Amino acid sequence: MKKFFIALLWVPLSVVAQTKNVVNSTGVFPKIDKVDLFEKALAVHAQKYHTGNWSWRVYSIETGPDAGGYLL
């Protein structure tokens, strides 16, 4: 039981000790008629500048007041 509590206390320290943890999110709302152009430009930009250590995850907002936007 003692080892369990020590392990439980160790988890937050190990998470903080990791390197290269950068989290940032930006909401982008392209015009309706420019969505295809936006997606193509975003893909080209991500492939050119955001590979290796700096990678992107892009999510589309499907519901809610911000529907039709993207989270970068």
PDB file of N, CA, C and O in Angstrom:
ATOM      1  N   MET A   1       0.815  -1.185   0.000  1.00  0.00           N
ATOM      2  CA  MET A   1       0.000   0.000   0.000  1.00  0.00           C
ATOM      3  C   MET A   1       0.872   1.268   0.000  1.00  0.00           C
ATOM      4  O   MET A   1       0.540   2.278  -0.621  1.00  0.00           O
ATOM      5  N   LYS A   2       1.983   1.173   0.712  1.00  0.00           N
ATOM      6  CA  LYS A   2       2.890   2.314   0.775  1.00  0.00           C
ATOM      7  C   LYS A   2       3.480   2.624  -0.604  1.00  0.00           C
ATOM      8  O   LYS A   2       3.635   3.789  -0.970  1.00  0.00           O
ATOM      9  N   LYS A   3       3.807   1.578  -1.362  1.00  0.00           N
ATOM     10  CA  LYS A   3       4.361   1.760  -2.707  1.00  0.00           C
ATOM     11  C   LYS A   3       3.333   2.390  -3.643  1.00  0.00           C
ATOM     12  O   LYS A   3       3.680   3.170  -4.530  1.00  0.00           O
ATOM     13  N   PHE A   4       2.070   2.043  -3.435  1.00  0.00           N
ATOM     14  CA  PHE A   4       1.000   2.621  -4.250  1.00  0.00           C
ATOM     15  C   PHE A   4       0.909   4.133  -4.049  1.00  0.00           C
ATOM     16  O   PHE A   4       0.791   4.883  -5.017  1.00  0.00           O
ATOM     17  N   PHE A   5       0.963   4.571  -2.815  1.00  0.00           N
ATOM     18  CA  PHE A   5       0.891   6.010  -2.534  1.00  0.00           C
ATOM     19  C   PHE A   5       2.115   6.753  -3.044  1.00  0.00           C
ATOM     20  O   PHE A   5       2.009   7.882  -3.523  1.00  0.00           O
ATOM     21  N   ILE A   6       3.261   6.125  -2.942  1.00  0.00           N
ATOM     22  CA  ILE A   6       4.479   6.754  -3.483  1.00  0.00           C
ATOM     23  C   ILE A   6       4.364   6.886  -4.996  1.00  0.00           C
ATOM     24  O   ILE A   6       4.719   7.923  -5.558  1.00  0.00           O
ATOM     25  N   ALA A   7       3.869   5.840  -5.660  1.00  0.00           N
ATOM     26  CA  ALA A   7       3.673   5.903  -7.103  1.00  0.00           C
ATOM     27  C   ALA A   7       2.642   6.954  -7.479  1.00  0.00           C
ATOM     28  O   ALA A   7       2.793   7.648  -8.484  1.00  0.00           O
ATOM     29  N   LEU A   8       1.594   7.072  -6.668  1.00  0.00           N
ATOM     30  CA  LEU A   8       0.552   8.066  -6.929  1.00  0.00           C
ATOM     31  C   LEU A   8       1.092   9.487  -6.796  1.00  0.00           C
ATOM     32  O   LEU A   8       0.681  10.374  -7.544  1.00  0.00           O
ATOM     33  N   LEU A   9       1.996   9.711  -5.868  1.00  0.00           N
ATOM     34  CA  LEU A   9       2.604  11.027  -5.712  1.00  0.00           C
ATOM     35  C   LEU A   9       3.644  11.302  -6.800  1.00  0.00           C
ATOM     36  O   LEU A   9       3.932  12.461  -7.098  1.00  0.00           O
ATOM     37  N   TRP A  10       4.203  10.260  -7.388  1.00  0.00           N
ATOM     38  CA  TRP A  10       5.225  10.404  -8.408  1.00  0.00           C
ATOM     39  C   TRP A  10       4.642  10.841  -9.755  1.00  0.00           C
ATOM     40  O   TRP A  10       5.344  11.479 -10.539  1.00  0.00           O
ATOM     41  N   VAL A  11       3.391  10.518 -10.042  1.00  0.00           N
ATOM     42  CA  VAL A  11       2.776  10.796 -11.337  1.00  0.00           C
ATOM     43  C   VAL A  11       2.803  12.288 -11.672  1.00  0.00           C
ATOM     44  O   VAL A  11       3.246  12.633 -12.767  1.00  0.00           O
ATOM     45  N   PRO A  12       2.353  13.199 -10.794  1.00  0.00           N
ATOM     46  CA  PRO A  12       2.414  14.622 -11.166  1.00  0.00           C
ATOM     47  C   PRO A  12       3.832  15.120 -11.435  1.00  0.00           C
ATOM     48  O   PRO A  12       4.037  15.975 -12.297  1.00  0.00           O
ATOM     49  N   LEU A  13       4.794  14.597 -10.711  1.00  0.00           N
ATOM     50  CA  LEU A  13       6.178  15.019 -10.935  1.00  0.00           C
ATOM     51  C   LEU A  13       6.692  14.543 -12.284  1.00  0.00           C
ATOM     52  O   LEU A  13       7.417  15.266 -12.969  1.00  0.00           O
ATOM     53  N   SER A  14       6.322  13.340 -12.663  1.00  0.00           N
ATOM     54  CA  SER A  14       6.789  12.841 -13.950  1.00  0.00           C
ATOM     55  C   SER A  14       6.146  13.585 -15.112  1.00  0.00           C
ATOM     56  O   SER A  14       6.769  13.748 -16.161  1.00  0.00           O
ATOM     57  N   VAL A  15       4.910  14.037 -14.941  1.00  0.00           N
ATOM     58  CA  VAL A  15       4.243  14.798 -16.002  1.00  0.00           C
ATOM     59  C   VAL A  15       4.898  16.162 -16.178  1.00  0.00           C
ATOM     60  O   VAL A  15       5.083  16.617 -17.307  1.00  0.00           O
ATOM     61  N   VAL A  16       5.245  16.805 -15.097  1.00  0.00           N
ATOM     62  CA  VAL A  16       5.881  18.124 -15.156  1.00  0.00           C
ATOM     63  C   VAL A  16       7.298  18.012 -15.709  1.00  0.00           C
ATOM     64  O   VAL A  16       7.788  18.943 -16.348  1.00  0.00           O
ATOM     65  N   ALA A  17       7.950  16.899 -15.472  1.00  0.00           N
ATOM     66  CA  ALA A  17       9.345  16.732 -15.878  1.00  0.00           C
ATOM     67  C   ALA A  17       9.509  16.465 -17.369  1.00  0.00           C
ATOM     68  O   ALA A  17      10.634  16.494 -17.867  1.00  0.00           O
ATOM     69  N   GLN A  18       8.436  16.209 -18.091  1.00  0.00           N
ATOM     70  CA  GLN A  18       8.563  15.939 -19.518  1.00  0.00           C
ATOM     71  C   GLN A  18       8.964  17.199 -20.264  1.00  0.00           C
ATOM     72  O   GLN A  18       8.628  18.312 -19.859  1.00  0.00           O
ATOM     73  N   THR A  19       9.683  17.008 -21.354  1.00  0.00           N
ATOM     74  CA  THR A  19      10.120  18.150 -22.152  1.00  0.00           C
ATOM     75  C   THR A  19       9.245  18.296 -23.387  1.00  0.00           C
ATOM     76  O   THR A  19       8.513  17.380 -23.759  1.00  0.00           O
ATOM     77  N   LYS A  20       9.332  19.437 -23.999  1.00  0.00           N
ATOM     78  CA  LYS A  20       8.652  19.742 -25.255  1.00  0.00           C
ATOM     79  C   LYS A  20       7.132  19.662 -25.150  1.00  0.00           C
ATOM     80  O   LYS A  20       6.474  19.220 -26.091  1.00  0.00           O
ATOM     81  N   ASN A  21       6.577  20.076 -24.041  1.00  0.00           N
ATOM     82  CA  ASN A  21       5.124  20.126 -23.904  1.00  0.00           C
ATOM     83  C   ASN A  21       4.656  21.544 -24.168  1.00  0.00           C
ATOM     84  O   ASN A  21       4.721  22.403 -23.289  1.00  0.00           O
ATOM     85  N   VAL A  22       4.192  21.782 -25.366  1.00  0.00           N
ATOM     86  CA  VAL A  22       3.659  23.083 -25.724  1.00  0.00           C
ATOM     87  C   VAL A  22       2.214  22.871 -26.156  1.00  0.00           C
ATOM     88  O   VAL A  22       1.936  22.126 -27.096  1.00  0.00           O
ATOM     89  N   VAL A  23       1.311  23.528 -25.466  1.00  0.00           N
ATOM     90  CA  VAL A  23      -0.105  23.386 -25.801  1.00  0.00           C
ATOM     91  C   VAL A  23      -0.653  24.775 -26.082  1.00  0.00           C
ATOM     92  O   VAL A  23      -0.533  25.690 -25.268  1.00  0.00           O
ATOM     93  N   ASN A  24      -1.251  24.905 -27.243  1.00  0.00           N
ATOM     94  CA  ASN A  24      -1.831  26.176 -27.641  1.00  0.00           C
ATOM     95  C   ASN A  24      -3.006  25.863 -28.549  1.00  0.00           C
ATOM     96  O   ASN A  24      -2.921  24.958 -29.379  1.00  0.00           O
ATOM     97  N   SER A  25      -4.077  26.581 -28.408  1.00  0.00           N
ATOM     98  CA  SER A  25      -5.205  26.373 -29.315  1.00  0.00           C
ATOM     99  C   SER A  25      -5.689  27.716 -29.829  1.00  0.00           C
ATOM    100  O   SER A  25      -5.710  28.711 -29.104  1.00  0.00           O
ATOM    101  N   THR A  26      -6.071  27.722 -31.074  1.00  0.00           N
ATOM    102  CA  THR A  26      -6.553  28.923 -31.730  1.00  0.00           C
ATOM    103  C   THR A  26      -7.798  28.563 -32.519  1.00  0.00           C
ATOM    104  O   THR A  26      -7.811  27.571 -33.247  1.00  0.00           O
ATOM    105  N   GLY A  27      -8.829  29.353 -32.382  1.00  0.00           N
ATOM    106  CA  GLY A  27     -10.040  29.148 -33.168  1.00  0.00           C
ATOM    107  C   GLY A  27      -9.989  29.972 -34.439  1.00  0.00           C
ATOM    108  O   GLY A  27      -9.714  31.171 -34.403  1.00  0.00           O
ATOM    109  N   VAL A  28     -10.256  29.321 -35.566  1.00  0.00           N
ATOM    110  CA  VAL A  28     -10.219  29.992 -36.866  1.00  0.00           C
ATOM    111  C   VAL A  28     -11.564  29.764 -37.536  1.00  0.00           C
ATOM    112  O   VAL A  28     -12.082  28.647 -37.538  1.00  0.00           O
ATOM    113  N   PHE A  29     -12.127  30.819 -38.103  1.00  0.00           N
ATOM    114  CA  PHE A  29     -13.443  30.752 -38.722  1.00  0.00           C
ATOM    115  C   PHE A  29     -13.371  31.295 -40.150  1.00  0.00           C
ATOM    116  O   PHE A  29     -13.548  32.493 -40.368  1.00  0.00           O
ATOM    117  N   PRO A  30     -13.109  30.411 -41.127  1.00  0.00           N
ATOM    118  CA  PRO A  30     -13.019  30.875 -42.518  1.00  0.00           C
ATOM    119  C   PRO A  30     -14.400  31.205 -43.075  1.00  0.00           C
ATOM    120  O   PRO A  30     -15.417  30.719 -42.581  1.00  0.00           O
ATOM    121  N   LYS A  31     -14.415  32.028 -44.097  1.00  0.00           N
ATOM    122  CA  LYS A  31     -15.671  32.345 -44.776  1.00  0.00           C
ATOM    123  C   LYS A  31     -16.211  31.090 -45.447  1.00  0.00           C
ATOM    124  O   LYS A  31     -15.446  30.215 -45.853  1.00  0.00           O
ATOM    125  N   ILE A  32     -17.518  31.009 -45.561  1.00  0.00           N
ATOM    126  CA  ILE A  32     -18.182  29.811 -46.076  1.00  0.00           C
ATOM    127  C   ILE A  32     -17.687  29.450 -47.485  1.00  0.00           C
ATOM    128  O   ILE A  32     -17.454  28.278 -47.780  1.00  0.00           O
ATOM    129  N   ASP A  33     -17.531  30.442 -48.336  1.00  0.00           N
ATOM    130  CA  ASP A  33     -17.129  30.160 -49.718  1.00  0.00           C
ATOM    131  C   ASP A  33     -15.628  29.886 -49.865  1.00  0.00           C
ATOM    132  O   ASP A  33     -15.181  29.513 -50.950  1.00  0.00           O
ATOM    133  N   LYS A  34     -14.847  30.062 -48.802  1.00  0.00           N
ATOM    134  CA  LYS A  34     -13.395  29.872 -48.863  1.00  0.00           C
ATOM    135  C   LYS A  34     -12.922  28.660 -48.058  1.00  0.00           C
ATOM    136  O   LYS A  34     -11.722  28.529 -47.819  1.00  0.00           O
ATOM    137  N   VAL A  35     -13.826  27.767 -47.631  1.00  0.00           N
ATOM    138  CA  VAL A  35     -13.446  26.638 -46.774  1.00  0.00           C
ATOM    139  C   VAL A  35     -12.478  25.701 -47.487  1.00  0.00           C
ATOM    140  O   VAL A  35     -11.476  25.300 -46.895  1.00  0.00           O
ATOM    141  N   ASP A  36     -12.745  25.344 -48.735  1.00  0.00           N
ATOM    142  CA  ASP A  36     -11.857  24.437 -49.473  1.00  0.00           C
ATOM    143  C   ASP A  36     -10.464  25.033 -49.641  1.00  0.00           C
ATOM    144  O   ASP A  36      -9.465  24.340 -49.453  1.00  0.00           O
ATOM    145  N   LEU A  37     -10.395  26.287 -49.987  1.00  0.00           N
ATOM    146  CA  LEU A  37      -9.112  26.973 -50.143  1.00  0.00           C
ATOM    147  C   LEU A  37      -8.364  27.023 -48.816  1.00  0.00           C
ATOM    148  O   LEU A  37      -7.150  26.823 -48.771  1.00  0.00           O
ATOM    149  N   PHE A  38      -9.097  27.290 -47.734  1.00  0.00           N
ATOM    150  CA  PHE A  38      -8.491  27.329 -46.405  1.00  0.00           C
ATOM    151  C   PHE A  38      -7.901  25.971 -46.027  1.00  0.00           C
ATOM    152  O   PHE A  38      -6.773  25.901 -45.540  1.00  0.00           O
ATOM    153  N   GLU A  39      -8.657  24.889 -46.247  1.00  0.00           N
ATOM    154  CA  GLU A  39      -8.177  23.554 -45.885  1.00  0.00           C
ATOM    155  C   GLU A  39      -6.937  23.171 -46.682  1.00  0.00           C
ATOM    156  O   GLU A  39      -6.013  22.574 -46.129  1.00  0.00           O
ATOM    157  N   LYS A  40      -6.898  23.501 -47.964  1.00  0.00           N
ATOM    158  CA  LYS A  40      -5.724  23.198 -48.784  1.00  0.00           C
ATOM    159  C   LYS A  40      -4.514  23.995 -48.317  1.00  0.00           C
ATOM    160  O   LYS A  40      -3.418  23.447 -48.204  1.00  0.00           O
ATOM    161  N   ALA A  41      -4.700  25.272 -48.047  1.00  0.00           N
ATOM    162  CA  ALA A  41      -3.594  26.121 -47.592  1.00  0.00           C
ATOM    163  C   ALA A  41      -3.090  25.675 -46.223  1.00  0.00           C
ATOM    164  O   ALA A  41      -1.888  25.705 -45.962  1.00  0.00           O
ATOM    165  N   LEU A  42      -3.999  25.267 -45.356  1.00  0.00           N
ATOM    166  CA  LEU A  42      -3.618  24.797 -44.029  1.00  0.00           C
ATOM    167  C   LEU A  42      -2.806  23.503 -44.116  1.00  0.00           C
ATOM    168  O   LEU A  42      -1.826  23.331 -43.392  1.00  0.00           O
ATOM    169  N   ALA A  43      -3.215  22.602 -44.998  1.00  0.00           N
ATOM    170  CA  ALA A  43      -2.477  21.350 -45.180  1.00  0.00           C
ATOM    171  C   ALA A  43      -1.074  21.605 -45.715  1.00  0.00           C
ATOM    172  O   ALA A  43      -0.114  20.997 -45.243  1.00  0.00           O
ATOM    173  N   VAL A  44      -0.945  22.487 -46.685  1.00  0.00           N
ATOM    174  CA  VAL A  44       0.372  22.807 -47.248  1.00  0.00           C
ATOM    175  C   VAL A  44       1.262  23.449 -46.191  1.00  0.00           C
ATOM    176  O   VAL A  44       2.440  23.107 -46.084  1.00  0.00           O
ATOM    177  N   HIS A  45       0.717  24.365 -45.417  1.00  0.00           N
ATOM    178  CA  HIS A  45       1.489  25.043 -44.377  1.00  0.00           C
ATOM    179  C   HIS A  45       1.952  24.048 -43.307  1.00  0.00           C
ATOM    180  O   HIS A  45       3.109  24.080 -42.885  1.00  0.00           O
ATOM    181  N   ALA A  46       1.055  23.172 -42.874  1.00  0.00           N
ATOM    182  CA  ALA A  46       1.401  22.202 -41.826  1.00  0.00           C
ATOM    183  C   ALA A  46       2.483  21.232 -42.309  1.00  0.00           C
ATOM    184  O   ALA A  46       3.387  20.894 -41.544  1.00  0.00           O
ATOM    185  N   GLN A  47       2.408  20.784 -43.551  1.00  0.00           N
ATOM    186  CA  GLN A  47       3.423  19.876 -44.078  1.00  0.00           C
ATOM    187  C   GLN A  47       4.772  20.552 -44.230  1.00  0.00           C
ATOM    188  O   GLN A  47       5.812  19.910 -44.081  1.00  0.00           O
ATOM    189  N   LYS A  48       4.763  21.832 -44.522  1.00  0.00           N
ATOM    190  CA  LYS A  48       6.022  22.539 -44.752  1.00  0.00           C
ATOM    191  C   LYS A  48       6.703  22.967 -43.448  1.00  0.00           C
ATOM    192  O   LYS A  48       7.916  22.809 -43.303  1.00  0.00           O
ATOM    193  N   TYR A  49       5.926  23.508 -42.494  1.00  0.00           N
ATOM    194  CA  TYR A  49       6.526  24.130 -41.321  1.00  0.00           C
ATOM    195  C   TYR A  49       6.322  23.378 -40.004  1.00  0.00           C
ATOM    196  O   TYR A  49       7.013  23.678 -39.030  1.00  0.00           O
ATOM    197  N   HIS A  50       5.421  22.434 -39.939  1.00  0.00           N
ATOM    198  CA  HIS A  50       5.087  21.820 -38.654  1.00  0.00           C
ATOM    199  C   HIS A  50       5.263  20.308 -38.703  1.00  0.00           C
ATOM    200  O   HIS A  50       4.295  19.555 -38.588  1.00  0.00           O
ATOM    201  N   THR A  51       6.491  19.876 -38.873  1.00  0.00           N
ATOM    202  CA  THR A  51       6.834  18.463 -38.850  1.00  0.00           C
ATOM    203  C   THR A  51       7.870  18.243 -37.755  1.00  0.00           C
ATOM    204  O   THR A  51       8.454  19.200 -37.246  1.00  0.00           O
ATOM    205  N   GLY A  52       8.093  17.007 -37.399  1.00  0.00           N
ATOM    206  CA  GLY A  52       9.097  16.703 -36.375  1.00  0.00           C
ATOM    207  C   GLY A  52       8.588  17.033 -34.990  1.00  0.00           C
ATOM    208  O   GLY A  52       7.539  16.545 -34.570  1.00  0.00           O
ATOM    209  N   ASN A  53       9.341  17.873 -34.275  1.00  0.00           N
ATOM    210  CA  ASN A  53       8.989  18.216 -32.904  1.00  0.00           C
ATOM    211  C   ASN A  53       7.744  19.094 -32.807  1.00  0.00           C
ATOM    212  O   ASN A  53       7.051  19.077 -31.790  1.00  0.00           O
ATOM    213  N   TRP A  54       7.459  19.855 -33.849  1.00  0.00           N
ATOM    214  CA  TRP A  54       6.337  20.775 -33.813  1.00  0.00           C
ATOM    215  C   TRP A  54       5.255  20.281 -34.765  1.00  0.00           C
ATOM    216  O   TRP A  54       5.261  20.625 -35.947  1.00  0.00           O
ATOM    217  N   SER A  55       4.350  19.498 -34.267  1.00  0.00           N
ATOM    218  CA  SER A  55       3.283  18.977 -35.119  1.00  0.00           C
ATOM    219  C   SER A  55       1.948  19.592 -34.711  1.00  0.00           C
ATOM    220  O   SER A  55       1.790  20.063 -33.585  1.00  0.00           O
ATOM    221  N   TRP A  56       1.008  19.582 -35.621  1.00  0.00           N
ATOM    222  CA  TRP A  56      -0.309  20.167 -35.406  1.00  0.00           C
ATOM    223  C   TRP A  56      -1.369  19.096 -35.351  1.00  0.00           C
ATOM    224  O   TRP A  56      -1.236  18.026 -35.945  1.00  0.00           O
ATOM    225  N   ARG A  57      -2.417  19.405 -34.630  1.00  0.00           N
ATOM    226  CA  ARG A  57      -3.665  18.652 -34.684  1.00  0.00           C
ATOM    227  C   ARG A  57      -4.751  19.676 -34.977  1.00  0.00           C
ATOM    228  O   ARG A  57      -4.883  20.672 -34.266  1.00  0.00           O
ATOM    229  N   VAL A  58      -5.515  19.431 -36.009  1.00  0.00           N
ATOM    230  CA  VAL A  58      -6.567  20.361 -36.413  1.00  0.00           C
ATOM    231  C   VAL A  58      -7.905  19.656 -36.251  1.00  0.00           C
ATOM    232  O   VAL A  58      -8.103  18.546 -36.745  1.00  0.00           O
ATOM    233  N   TYR A  59      -8.818  20.317 -35.551  1.00  0.00           N
ATOM    234  CA  TYR A  59     -10.146  19.772 -35.313  1.00  0.00           C
ATOM    235  C   TYR A  59     -11.187  20.709 -35.901  1.00  0.00           C
ATOM    236  O   TYR A  59     -11.055  21.929 -35.809  1.00  0.00           O
ATOM    237  N   SER A  60     -12.217  20.139 -36.502  1.00  0.00           N
ATOM    238  CA  SER A  60     -13.316  20.974 -36.983  1.00  0.00           C
ATOM    239  C   SER A  60     -14.397  21.013 -35.914  1.00  0.00           C
ATOM    240  O   SER A  60     -14.677  20.007 -35.263  1.00  0.00           O
ATOM    241  N   ILE A  61     -14.997  22.172 -35.743  1.00  0.00           N
ATOM    242  CA  ILE A  61     -16.062  22.346 -34.756  1.00  0.00           C
ATOM    243  C   ILE A  61     -17.369  22.016 -35.452  1.00  0.00           C
ATOM    244  O   ILE A  61     -17.770  22.696 -36.397  1.00  0.00           O
ATOM    245  N   GLU A  62     -18.030  20.970 -34.981  1.00  0.00           N
ATOM    246  CA  GLU A  62     -19.226  20.466 -35.650  1.00  0.00           C
ATOM    247  C   GLU A  62     -20.522  21.041 -35.085  1.00  0.00           C
ATOM    248  O   GLU A  62     -21.475  21.241 -35.838  1.00  0.00           O
ATOM    249  N   THR A  63     -20.581  21.308 -33.793  1.00  0.00           N
ATOM    250  CA  THR A  63     -21.826  21.780 -33.185  1.00  0.00           C
ATOM    251  C   THR A  63     -21.550  22.978 -32.289  1.00  0.00           C
ATOM    252  O   THR A  63     -20.403  23.320 -32.003  1.00  0.00           O
ATOM    253  N   GLY A  64     -22.631  23.597 -31.859  1.00  0.00           N
ATOM    254  CA  GLY A  64     -22.504  24.716 -30.938  1.00  0.00           C
ATOM    255  C   GLY A  64     -22.463  26.054 -31.646  1.00  0.00           C
ATOM    256  O   GLY A  64     -22.625  26.130 -32.864  1.00  0.00           O
ATOM    257  N   PRO A  65     -22.246  27.101 -30.881  1.00  0.00           N
ATOM    258  CA  PRO A  65     -22.253  28.449 -31.476  1.00  0.00           C
ATOM    259  C   PRO A  65     -21.072  28.713 -32.415  1.00  0.00           C
ATOM    260  O   PRO A  65     -21.141  29.619 -33.246  1.00  0.00           O
ATOM    261  N   ASP A  66     -20.004  27.943 -32.297  1.00  0.00           N
ATOM    262  CA  ASP A  66     -18.839  28.130 -33.168  1.00  0.00           C
ATOM    263  C   ASP A  66     -18.771  27.093 -34.281  1.00  0.00           C
ATOM    264  O   ASP A  66     -17.696  26.861 -34.835  1.00  0.00           O
ATOM    265  N   ALA A  67     -19.882  26.470 -34.618  1.00  0.00           N
ATOM    266  CA  ALA A  67     -19.895  25.436 -35.645  1.00  0.00           C
ATOM    267  C   ALA A  67     -19.381  25.981 -36.964  1.00  0.00           C
ATOM    268  O   ALA A  67     -19.683  27.114 -37.340  1.00  0.00           O
ATOM    269  N   GLY A  68     -18.606  25.169 -37.663  1.00  0.00           N
ATOM    270  CA  GLY A  68     -18.027  25.590 -38.940  1.00  0.00           C
ATOM    271  C   GLY A  68     -16.624  26.129 -38.789  1.00  0.00           C
ATOM    272  O   GLY A  68     -15.974  26.428 -39.791  1.00  0.00           O
ATOM    273  N   GLY A  69     -16.131  26.263 -37.561  1.00  0.00           N
ATOM    274  CA  GLY A  69     -14.786  26.759 -37.321  1.00  0.00           C
ATOM    275  C   GLY A  69     -13.805  25.611 -37.176  1.00  0.00           C
ATOM    276  O   GLY A  69     -14.170  24.440 -37.291  1.00  0.00           O
ATOM    277  N   TYR A  70     -12.558  25.965 -36.924  1.00  0.00           N
ATOM    278  CA  TYR A  70     -11.493  24.989 -36.753  1.00  0.00           C
ATOM    279  C   TYR A  70     -10.698  25.354 -35.524  1.00  0.00           C
ATOM    280  O   TYR A  70     -10.486  26.533 -35.238  1.00  0.00           O
ATOM    281  N   LEU A  71     -10.251  24.336 -34.787  1.00  0.00           N
ATOM    282  CA  LEU A  71      -9.325  24.530 -33.679  1.00  0.00           C
ATOM    283  C   LEU A  71      -7.966  24.048 -34.123  1.00  0.00           C
ATOM    284  O   LEU A  71      -7.804  22.893 -34.515  1.00  0.00           O
ATOM    285  N   LEU A  72      -6.989  24.932 -34.063  1.00  0.00           N
ATOM    286  CA  LEU A  72      -5.618  24.596 -34.451  1.00  0.00           C
ATOM    287  C   LEU A  72      -4.792  24.422 -33.200  1.00  0.00           C
ATOM    288  O   LEU A  72      -3.598  24.134 -33.284  1.00  0.00           O
TER     289      LEU A  72
END
